[in-house]
Amino acid sequence: MAQLRKISIVGIILVIGLGACQSDKEPEGILSKEQLSALFVEFYLAEVRIGNTTLVRDSALQLFLPFEESFLKEKGVSDSVLRKTYTYYFSNPSKLEQIYDAVIDTLSLREQKASPPLPK
């Protein structure tokens, strides 16, 4: 009985140790952080363009969804890859935070380039 407990305890320690040593590498079949942040930037810009129109929300959504679908098709991103990517990154908040940081940096840089310099 004592031998069985030792084996069980060693097994539990091994499982915990292996879980703690998991690789930081993303699984196969998902978008990289760079790809997802670029996708988010394009979606955000499209939402802003549509949001600047006088359309009501339902009509704006009817414009955005076909854009999203054609954009994903153009980039070769299937619904299943997008779903798998979202599932992975939403379950890894620190990686998702890095993606959003990159999106904010990209949008800020684009805004700076688009804005005329202030007079001195």
N, C-alpha and C positions, 0 to 999 in steps of 0.2 A: 504494500500500500504506500509506504514512504517513497519507494522507488518510482511509483506511478505519479506521485505528486511532484517529485523532482523533474520528471520528464515533462509534465504539464506546465510547470513553472518555466522551465527552459524553453518550451515551445511558445509560450506566451511572450517571453522576453524576445525571442527571435522574431516573432510576428511584429511586435512593436518596433524592434530595431530595424527591420526591413522596411516598414512603413515610414519610418523617420528618414531613411536613406533614399527615398524615391528620387528619381532624376528630375531635374527642372525642365527637361526636354518635353515639348508639346507632343501629344500623340499624333499618329499618322492620320491624314485625312481631314485636318482642320486648317484654317487660315493662320498664317503667322501673325505675330503682334503687329508687324509693319503692314501687312495686307489688310488686317481688320481695322487698323487706325485709318488707313487710306480710304477704306470703304465708309467708315463713319464720317470722315470729312466730306466726302461726296454726298452722302445722305443728308448731312446737316445743311450743306450749301443748297441742295435741292429743296429742302424744307423751307429754308429762308426765302428762296426765290418764290416758291408757291405761297408762302405766308405773307409776302409783300403784295400779293394781289388782293382784290376785294372779294374773293370767293369766300363762301361760308365753309365751315370745317368739313362737312361731308363732301362738298364739291372739290375742295383742295385734296382730300384724301383720294378721291377718284382720279385726280391727276398724278398724285405721288405714287400710288401703287403700280401703275403701268411703267412709270419711270424706273422704279426700283426693280421691277421684273426684267425690263430690257437691259438695265445697267448690269445686273447680276449675270444675265445671259451673255452680254458682251465680255464680261470679265471671266466667264467660264466657271461661275460659282453656282452650284446647284443648291436647291432648298435643303437637301439633306446635309450638305457640307456646312451651310450657314447655321442650321439647327445644331449640329454637332459642335461647331465652333462656339456658338453662344453658350451651349451647355457647359463646355469646358471652361471658358473664361469667366462665366458667372459663378462657377464653383471654385474659382481661384481669384479671389478679390484683389490680391496684390498685383497679379498680372493684368487684371482688368483696369486697375488704377494706372498702371504704366501706359496702357493703351490710351486711356482718357487724357493722361498728361501729354502724350504725343499729339493727340487731336487738338488739344488746347494750344499747344505750342505752334502747330501748323496753322491753325486759324488765326492766331495772334500775329504770326509772321505775314500771312496773307493780308491781314488788315493793315499792318504797318506799310506794306508795299503799295496797297491801294490808296492809302490816305496821303493827301498832299502834305509836304513838309510844312511845319509851322513857320511863319515869318519870324525873323530874329529882331 
